[in-house]
Amino acid sequence: MVFASNALIAIVDPGEFEEIIAASFVGSWLPVSPSFLIPFIAINDAVVATLLLSGKWLKAVAVWAGIWIAGVTVISGLSLDTLEEAGMLAMPAALYFLAARNQNPTAKR
């Protein structure tokens, strides 16, 4: 649900993401305005949320979600929010291992 809510926030209140990007180290070297990235954030998060909810390509989506969250953590910078992002990384990791286990149901548990 985090990806779904972030997709909605990117559409309804894009300024929140613009501020995060502009304040990050990435904002200083981007050749485009942070507002240029907002549609990509909205689309990515909406697609990830839809795929996670549908259960399609769960293993691949979990890997991508983990990479995306790790990237957000790095871009956001190290702060107390990093602990929250680290907790978020546990969810795609758990989905990845669950999908891997379901692909091999004869494996010992």
KABELJO-V559764 format. One record per helix or strand of 3 or more residues. SS is the DSSP state (2 for helix, 1 for strand). FROM is the first residue (numbers start at 1). LEN is the number of residues. If there is no record, write none. Layout:
ss = [SS,SS]
from = [FROM,FROM]
len = [LEN,LEN]
//
This chain:
ss = [2,2,2,2,2,2]
from = [2,14,25,34,58,81]
len = [11,10,5,21,19,23]
//
